[in-house]
Structure formats: structure tokens, C-alpha cells
Amino acid sequence: MTGSSLRRQDSPYLRVRSALAEQAGESLARELPRGYHRIGQAALVRIPERLLPWERVIGESYRKVLGVDLVLRQDRIQKGASRAPGVFVIAGTRPSIDVTDGGIVWRTDPTRLMFSKGNMEERHRMARIAQPGEVVADLFAGIGYFALPLARYCHPRAVVAVEKNPVAFAFLEENIRLNRLENCVSARLGDNRAIDLPRGSFDRVLMGYLPSALPFLDRAAELLHPGGGWVHLHTVVSTRCGDRLVRSITERVQRAGRGLQAMRIRRVKSYGPSRDHVVADLLLVG
Ligand SMILES: C[S@@+](CC[C@H](N)C(=O)[O-])C[C@H]1O[C@@H](n2cnc3c(N)ncnc32)[C@H](O)[C@@H]1O
């Protein structure tokens, strides 16, 4: 196909492929992957190695065809606590984007921070998880992925959002202001194990951290009221040995001197071959 044979109703992929074919030739253009992701005013594309010399052409075409501000090339997610996204700008110059979902806006820099589309349902669930008047701690707040919907819709008394990465923390503070939640959410910069938080004071603790928040369960246990409360613990599990997680959680809760009154495990998304991202809802008592 050539540029002149393009029709307006052709898919974005076909229009970009055609623009690429004009510059790089049809045989290379055939290697362009069909898929792309939208995150707010940005598009994320994967580009095979042989097409990297043409990434600007691809980026500019997607920017025009989709009408987005920014086009990003997605590489692999980096390992480590901050899970840097491995994303590079190939068209556009905006330093940040706004992602709006369910009445919340998250400002973020997708080249430096993750924004997982696959966690959308969990963000929505957090908007209805808590009872009015609760005091909630989010130990891995990021830019406010879970703390903000909870604060906006559940009417908690207070949400304390802890984040150790200064880049994410700056967006967290900005997002609290953008969503006018300053009266409810307070942001704290630092490692959740070291930061001074009042023990025995929380009704609920959010633990949205991968590959696993399990090593931090003791910290959540000491923060909950003496009578108990809920923990939402995220982790990656192998789909082949499902009950290992149940055993590990049970042991850790016992070691923390608490009882486990209820446990529900929900799948959040696939996390690669034979691996799932899950969240365990735990009701700790005593
Ligand atoms: C990727 S985010 C949360 C992801 C989010 N739940 C979502 O919807 O995509 C996890 C955050 O936890 C932060 N973090 C990791 N270890 C931490 C610690 N010990 N104390 C405080 N924050 C931590 C990371 O900097 C990161 O911003």
C-alpha cells in the first residue's frame, strides 16, 4: 500500500505503516507491530530492532494520526524497587501527561514512572473498598494510584501515602492538589519501614508493590489497630503453585503475632508466562 491509496477510515496502524513504507520501503514497513497503547495523551509503541533507525518517522506518524502529545517507545521494564518503565520519547516534547479515569486525574512522567493499564480494575475497586471514617495507610503510594480513588470516593477520615522515590513523590504531592484532596491525604517521603508512622492506628493498609509486598507484611501488621483491620497485599505468583502464597501469608501473619480471620485472593493481571499479579485481601485480628 502507498500513501496515496490511504483512506481516512484506515486504522492508525495502517496509516503509520504507509507513512513508514514511503520512507523505509514496504518490506521494512511490514515489520511494524500492529499494537499500540494509549495512556492519557500519550501512545506507547514497541519497535523491533530493525526499525529503530526509523523510530522518529514512526513516532511522528503516530503523533499525527492519533492526535496525541507524546509517542513513547516501550522497552522492557527495568528490575528494582522503582520499576523504571524503560520508555523513551520518540515524538513530542511534553514532560508529563495527565491520565484521567473514574473522575481522578494522575499527572505523571511515563518515561520515569510506571502507569499500569492492567491495574485499572484494582484502582476502581479501591474507590469502593473502605468504610467512611477509616484511617488508611498506603505504604507504596507511587503517584497516588490507589490512595487517590480511595480518598475521593470512600470518605475516609485520613489517608497517609508513603513513597520513597522522590520523582514519584513530587507527582504524588501534585496529584493530591490537582484532585483537591489536601484535607484528606498526607504524603510522606521515605522508606515505609523507616518512616515514623503511628503504630496501632490504621483500619486498612494498602501494599501495591511488585514483585511482592509479602516481606513488608510485618510492618502492615504493626500499623493496624490492636483489634485488627484489612491489608491489601500485591504479589506475583506462579500459576502452577497457587497454595504456596496462602502458606507464606499464614506463617507471616502468625509470626507478626496476629490472627487471620479472612483471606481472599484476586487475580489482577497476567505477569508473563505462568505468572499472575494477584492481590490478597487479608483481615488481620488481635
Ligand atoms: C510501582 S508503584 C505502585 C504501582 C501501583 N500500585 C499501580 O497501580 O501501578 C510502587 C511504588 O512503591 C515505591 N516503593 C518501593 N519500595 C518502597 C518502600 N520500601 N517504601 C516506600 N515506597 C516504596 C516505589 O518507589 C514505587 O513508586
The ligand as an SDF file (V2000), in Angstrom:
LIG
                    3D

 27 29  0  0  0  0  0  0  0  0999 V2000
    5.0090    0.9110   41.0260 C   0  0  0  0  0  0  0  0  0  0  0  0
    4.3010    1.6220   42.3820 S   0  0  0  0  0  0  0  0  0  0  0  0
    2.7630    1.0250   42.6680 C   0  0  0  0  0  0  0  0  0  0  0  0
    2.0930    0.5430   41.4450 C   0  0  0  0  0  0  0  0  0  0  0  0
    0.6320    0.7770   41.5040 C   0  0  0  0  0  0  0  0  0  0  0  0
    0.0280    0.0110   42.5350 N   0  0  0  0  0  0  0  0  0  0  0  0
   -0.0020    0.6870   40.1330 C   0  0  0  0  0  0  0  0  0  0  0  0
   -1.2080    0.7890   40.0350 O   0  0  0  0  0  0  0  0  0  0  0  0
    0.6870    0.6240   39.1370 O   0  0  0  0  0  0  0  0  0  0  0  0
    5.2030    1.0160   43.7630 C   0  0  0  0  0  0  0  0  0  0  0  0
    5.8520    2.1900   44.4480 C   0  0  0  0  0  0  0  0  0  0  0  0
    6.3810    1.7570   45.6760 O   0  0  0  0  0  0  0  0  0  0  0  0
    7.5400    2.5300   45.9390 C   0  0  0  0  0  0  0  0  0  0  0  0
    8.3160    1.8060   46.9570 N   0  0  0  0  0  0  0  0  0  0  0  0
    9.0350    0.6480   46.8030 C   0  0  0  0  0  0  0  0  0  0  0  0
    9.5780    0.2720   47.9860 N   0  0  0  0  0  0  0  0  0  0  0  0
    9.1690    1.2010   48.9110 C   0  0  0  0  0  0  0  0  0  0  0  0
    9.3970    1.3600   50.3110 C   0  0  0  0  0  0  0  0  0  0  0  0
   10.1310    0.4600   50.9950 N   0  0  0  0  0  0  0  0  0  0  0  0
    8.8460    2.4100   50.9530 N   0  0  0  0  0  0  0  0  0  0  0  0
    8.0910    3.3140   50.2640 C   0  0  0  0  0  0  0  0  0  0  0  0
    7.8420    3.2300   48.9260 N   0  0  0  0  0  0  0  0  0  0  0  0
    8.3760    2.1830   48.2530 C   0  0  0  0  0  0  0  0  0  0  0  0
    8.2200    2.6410   44.5850 C   0  0  0  0  0  0  0  0  0  0  0  0
    9.0630    3.7550   44.5420 O   0  0  0  0  0  0  0  0  0  0  0  0
    7.0050    2.7840   43.6590 C   0  0  0  0  0  0  0  0  0  0  0  0
    6.6970    4.1250   43.3820 O   0  0  0  0  0  0  0  0  0  0  0  0
  1  2  1  0
  2  3  1  0
  2 10  1  0
  3  4  1  0
  4  5  1  0
  5  6  1  0
  5  7  1  0
  7  8  2  0
  7  9  1  0
 10 11  1  0
 11 12  1  0
 11 26  1  0
 12 13  1  0
 13 14  1  0
 13 24  1  0
 14 15  1  0
 14 23  1  0
 15 16  2  0
 16 17  1  0
 17 18  1  0
 17 23  2  0
 18 19  1  0
 18 20  2  0
 20 21  1  0
 21 22  2  0
 22 23  1  0
 24 25  1  0
 24 26  1  0
 26 27  1  0
M  CHG  2   2   1   9  -1
M  END
$$$$
